[in-house]
Amino acid sequence: MENIRQLYAFISTSKIRNNVLTTLSKKDMRQIEIAKLIKEKQPNVSKALFDLEKRKLVICLTPEKKAWKVYGITDLGKQVLKSRK
């Protein structure tokens, strides 16, 4: 398991990962909503979500759906964001 410092380094090395995590800290959203808000292409946001989910920083709140999945930030994701202050 990665520690908070390693996870912070992981998100801070990618503007998209950082923006996705920060956006989800405000409210749960679908991938397309995140992409529009941070002005990124949807496939890039999808990759960032995959990477963040793999490290348990975000979670899919609607895993039973094939499309229009909703994502949220985990407690670990919140801790990582707090650590940058």
C-alpha positions, 0 to 999 in steps of 0.5 A, a space after each residue: 500500500 502506498 503512503 500519503 506522500 507517494 500518493 500525493 506525488 502520484 497525483 501531483 505529477 499529472 494535471 488531469 489526475 489532480 484536477 479530477 481528484 479536486 473536482 470530485 472533492 466538491 461533489 460526485 460526478 459522471 465522467 463526462 461532467 468532469 471532462 467538461 468542468 476541467 476542459 479535458 477530453 473524455 478518454 483522458 479523464 477516463 484514464 485518470 479515473 482508472 488510475 485513481 480508482 486503482 489506487 483507491 483515491 476514487 470509487 465508482 458509486 454505480 458499478 452496476 451501470 455500463 454507462 453514465 457511471 458516477 464517481 466519488 472521492 474516497 477518504 484516502 483521496 481526501 487525505 491526499 488532497 489535505 496533505 498538499 496544504 
